[in-house]
Amino acid sequence: MARPDANPDQSNWQLQDAKARFSELVKRAREQGPQHVSVVVSVEEFSRLSTPRPSLVDHILAGAPWPDDVVDAINARSRDPGRDVVV
């Protein structure tokens, strides 16, 4: 169903039409560039997708403490990048 305020090249499709016309969407994207697609998801799925996840650094810092010799090797390497440190 086309929106009255939309550009004539734009339209809103019902789910069954969108499934049937997916190849048309891909063709439009190739010819006209990115296409706007809205998707309806459950509240639970939206919450899961939009909840920030901890960064890799946060994950590492939340883990068990590192042995002192590993920390010393990392610190030594960061002070002198040309020096090879064997752990």
C-alpha distance (Angstrom), angle and dihedral (degrees) to the residues before:
residue distance angle dihedral
M1 . . .
A2 3.80 . .
R3 3.78 119.5 .
P4 3.81 114.1 -122.2
D5 3.81 92.4 -136.0
A6 3.79 94.3 45.5
N7 3.75 130.5 103.0
P8 3.84 108.0 -93.4
D9 3.81 89.3 -114.6
Q10 3.82 91.3 56.6
S11 3.77 125.9 78.0
N12 3.78 142.8 166.3
W13 3.78 115.3 -124.3
Q14 3.77 127.7 -158.2
L15 3.82 113.8 -123.9
Q16 3.81 95.6 -100.2
D17 3.83 90.7 49.2
A18 3.80 92.1 46.6
K19 3.80 90.5 53.8
A20 3.80 91.3 49.0
R21 3.82 93.7 44.6
F22 3.82 99.7 43.2
S23 3.81 91.5 114.9
E24 3.82 88.3 55.7
L25 3.80 89.5 54.6
V26 3.80 90.5 51.9
K27 3.81 90.4 48.3
R28 3.83 90.9 50.5
A29 3.80 90.5 49.7
R30 3.81 90.7 53.1
E31 3.80 93.7 46.8
Q32 3.82 103.2 33.5
G33 3.80 104.4 22.7
P34 3.80 129.8 -116.6
Q35 3.78 117.9 4.5
H36 3.81 126.1 -147.6
V37 3.80 112.3 -118.7
S38 3.81 124.3 -179.2
V39 3.78 119.0 -159.7
V40 3.78 128.9 -167.7
V41 3.82 115.1 -138.9
S42 3.76 133.5 173.3
V43 3.80 120.5 -94.5
E44 3.80 89.4 -112.1
E45 3.81 93.4 52.8
F46 3.81 92.2 45.7
S47 3.79 90.1 51.0
R48 3.81 91.5 49.2
L49 3.82 92.5 48.5
S50 3.81 95.8 44.5
T51 3.82 99.6 43.3
P52 3.80 109.5 105.7
R53 3.78 114.1 -117.5
P54 3.78 123.8 -143.2
S55 3.78 115.1 -96.4
L56 3.78 121.9 -115.7
V57 3.81 88.7 -103.3
D58 3.83 91.2 53.4
H59 3.80 89.8 49.0
I60 3.81 92.8 50.7
L61 3.81 93.1 45.4
A62 3.81 91.4 50.0
G63 3.81 91.1 55.4
A64 3.77 130.5 84.4
P65 3.81 116.6 -55.5
W66 3.78 115.2 -91.7
P67 3.79 119.9 -117.4
D68 3.81 113.4 -96.9
D69 3.82 93.2 -117.3
V70 3.82 90.9 57.3
V71 3.81 91.8 48.5
D72 3.82 90.4 47.7
A73 3.81 90.9 50.6
I74 3.81 91.8 49.9
N75 3.80 91.9 47.6
A76 3.81 92.2 47.3
R77 3.81 91.2 50.2
S78 3.81 92.9 49.2
R79 3.83 91.5 52.4
D80 3.82 94.5 48.6
P81 3.82 111.2 26.5
G82 3.83 91.8 178.5
R83 3.79 92.9 58.8
D84 3.81 120.1 88.0
V85 3.79 112.7 -134.8
V86 3.78 119.2 -162.3
V87 3.77 116.1 -154.8
